[in-house]
Amino acid sequence: MPEKKPTVLIVDDQPSNIALLAALLKGDYRILTATSGHKALELAESKHPPDLILLDVIMPGMDGHEVCRRLKNQESTRGIPVIFVTGMNDDKDEEHGLNLGAADYISKPFNPAIVRARVRNQVNLKLRTDTLEQISWEDALTGIPNRRRFDQKLTEEWARATRHGQPLSLLMIDIDQFKPFNDHYGHGAGDECLRRVAQALVRVPNRPTDLVARYGGEEFAVILPDADATGAREFALRLLDAVRALKLKHAYSEVAPHVTLSIGGATQATASRMPDADALKKTADDALYHAKTSGRNQYSAHRLSH
């Protein structure tokens, strides 16, 4: 399978400038283009953001400085490096752009070798940073995303759902009676159980935007962007079946002779009306408590409709 090319977003109100930069870079990068600041922000905030933005400073409407300011003020786009492309060669202009958070400057008219070198340097730095961040997001025991990644993803998806009025669903998951399992089979077996359950959960067919994470201890969580209550329920039932199918022996469970799950879910169909993401999490936690007190090995859900 060929390695995926990094993505560069070129933003300029002059199509001729976009064409020139694209011609220089298209051999090594996937190219996105925008002729306005608003379109640039829309692409940067998408589910597949660019790895680098080449941004013209002088544009009608929203100029490059304002685009950069907004990018750096938003958590989901703050890490995308910005190179200003400008005919303004005054030191004060460059200082202003760097203070806004730009990573570098390219002057017009373009020098092809300089353009390629500066783009390559910033993209390589971004990819290295992404790799280190990916490592910090991984749960050491199970190999799936950890609580830190869950918290970040929930913040991002909450903001996206609020902006676009999309539904957002959350599942909180508990392995039933895990303490008796650990007590009787030992912590080594308990760790192996967690690994097997985690891999079963992430193998359930899901969309690239969904996230299955280890929340802590024997708890897991699933974030389902743009999923309504029906979709969340269907996904939860598949998770329950996937772990039952493992048939991991649990002779000390009061629920079943094998390892099972309890799952609580919450869906907000109009996320912009909710106070914050913590409300969604608390509601899913309450639903999980209901599933556990109602006999475990089942799914329970609450739908927020403030």
N, C-alpha and C positions, 0 to 999 in steps of 0.2 A: 504494500500500500504506500503510495507516494506521500512524502512528508507535506503537511499542510503549510502553505505559504503564510507568513505574517501579513496582516492587513494594514494598509496605509489609507487614511482618509485625506483627500486633497480638497481644501475649501478655498474657493476664489470666485469672485463674481464675474471674472473674465474667462470664458470657455477656452480661449487660446492658451492662457497660462496653465489651466488644468490639463489640456492636451499635451503641452510640452513636458510637464512634470510626470504625467502618466506614462508618456513614451520612454522617459528615462528610467522609470522604476518598475514597469509592468513585468519585466522578465524575472524579477526576484520577489515581487509582492503582489498580493491581491489588492486591487485598487477600488476604493469607493470615492465618490465625488459629491460635492455639494456646492451650490452657487449662492447660498445664503447662510447667515449665522443660525437661523432657526432650524434649517434642514441639518446643519452640522450637529447641533445639539440632539436632534431627534435620532440621528445615526449613532452618536456616541452613547446615548441612553438605551439603545436597542439591546436585545438579548445576545447579540454577537457584535460587541463593540470593537473598534479598530485598535491595533497595537500602537499606532502613532498617528498624530494629526499634523498635517502641513497646513498652516492657517495664514491666509492673507490678512494683513492688518487693516487696510482701508477697504471697506465694503459699505454699500448703502444699507440703511436700516441699522442692524446690529453689527458693529465693527468687530474686528478680531480681538481687540482688547476685552470687550464685553463678553465675547464667546469664551475666551480663556478664563475670565473671572468666574463665570458660571460653571464651567467645567471643574475648576479647582475648589469651588464651594460646595460641590455635591459629592457625597461619599462614593457613589457608584462610578463616577467618571474622574475622580481626583488622580488616580494612578495612571491615566493615559498621558504619555508625554506629548507636548506640543512644541513644534518648531514654527516660529513665525517666519513667513516669507514676505519680504517687504522691500520697497524701494526707498524707504526712510532709513537713512544711514547715520542719523544723529545719535550720539552716545546717550543722550537723555531718553530718547525713544526706546533704545535697546534696554537701558536700565529699567524703564517702566515696565516693559514686557517681561523681563526676567523677574522683577518683583511680583508680577502677577502669577508667576509660577511656570513660565515658559522654560523649556529645557535648552533651547538654542535658537539661533537666528540664521536665516539664509537670505542673502541680499540679491535683489534683482539688478541687472540681468543675471540669470543663473549661470553658474559654472558647473557643468555636468558632473565633473569629478568630485567637487565639493558637495553637491547635492547628494550624490550616492554615498559618500563617506559619512556625512552627518546623519543621514537617514539610517545607514547601517549601524552606526555607533549607538544611536538611541533605541533602535529596535532590539539590538542584542542586549543592551542593558535592561530593557523592559522584559525580555524573555527570561533573562537570568533572575530578575526580581520575581517574576511570576513563578518560576520553578521553586525558589526558596519559600515563597508564600504557600505554594501547594504543599510542600513538605510540612509546614507549620500548621496546615489545616487537616492533616491526616491523623486519625486515631491510631496510636502505636500498636494496640492489641489487635484490632479488627481490620485495619487497613482501609476503612471507609472514612468519610468526612467526620470531623470531631465537633465538639460543642462550639468552639470558636468559629468554625466555618458555618455552622448552623445559625449562630447569632448574626453573623454578617449577611448571610443569604436572606434571612427573615427580614432584616432591615431593608435590604435592597428590594425584595419583592413587595414588601409593604409599601415602599415609596412608589414603585411602579404601578401597583394596583390602585393606589390612591390617585395617581396622576391620570390614569386611563380609565378609571371606573370599572376595573375588571374584578372578577371574583378571586378569592385567595383562600385555599384550604390548608389546614394543618392537622397532622395526625401525631398523637403522642402514644408511645408503645411501651409496654412493660412485659418482660418475660414472667410468666406466672410462677409464683412460689420458687423463685430462684435461690433464696437463702437455704431452704431445705436441700436443694440440689447441691449447692456448694458444701453444706455441712456434711452430707452423706457421701458424696462422690469425690470431694476434695477440690481445692482451688484450681489445680491443673485441669481437671475435667470441666470446671466452671468456665475457665478461660477458653477452652476448646468449644464449649457450648456457645459462648458469646460470638466466637469467630464464625461458627457454622450458621448461627441465626443471622448474623450480619450479612454474610454472603448470600443467604437465601433471600433476604429482604432486597438487596441491590440487584438480584437477578430477576425480580419481578418486572415484566415489561413496563417501561416507563418512558416519558419524554425527556429530552436532554435538559429541559429546564427544571425538572423535578429533582429534589435532593433528599436522599436517605442518609441520616447521620446518627452516630452514637451520641446520645445526649448526656450519658453518665451512668456508671454502674451497669444495671441490666435494663436501662431505658434507652430507647431509640426514638427518633422523630423523623417525620417526612413532611417536607414543604411541597405543596402542589399549586404552583401558580396557574391562574386562569382555569381552575377546576371548581365546578359547582358542587353542591352537597351530594348529588347523585354520583358524580365522578369520584369524589372522595370516598364514598361508601364502597363503590366497586373496587377501587384500588385497595382499600383496607381489607376487604374480603379475600382478595388475592394474596395479600400478605399473610393473613391467617392460614390460608390453605398451604402456602409455601412452607411455612414452619411446621405445620402438622405433617406435611409430606416427608420431612426429614426423619420423623419417627425416632427422635432422640429419646432414649429411655429415661423416664423420670418416675421411679417407683414410689417416690415420697411426695408426689403431688396429690392434692385432694381434688384435682380437676380432671386429670386424664393420666393414663400410664406413660405418656410421652410429653415432651416440652410443648407448651402452648403459649399464646400471647393474649393480652388484653389490649384493646386499642380504643382510644378516645379521639373523636374528631370534632373540628369546628370549621365552619365555613361562613365567610362574610361575603355576601353577594354584592354589596355596595360598600367597598372598603373605605371610600372617602368619608363615610359617616361614622366610622369607628374612632374612638379616642386615640388608640395607639396599638402597636403590634402586641404589646403585653396583654391586652384584652383578649385577643385571639388565642394566645398561649394559655391564659388562665381558663378560658372556656374549654379548650381541648383537654387541659388537665382535669377539669371538673368532669368532663365526659369520660375520661379514663378512670377516674375514681368510681363513677357510676358503673362502668363495665366490670370493674373488679368487685364491687360490692354486690353486683347482680349475678355473680357466679363465675366470672372470669371466662377466658377462652371465647371472647366475643367482641363485637364492635358496638360502641355507643357513640351517639353524635348529638351535638347541639348546634343550632344554626342561629347566628347573631342577626338581628334585624332591627337595629336601633334606628 
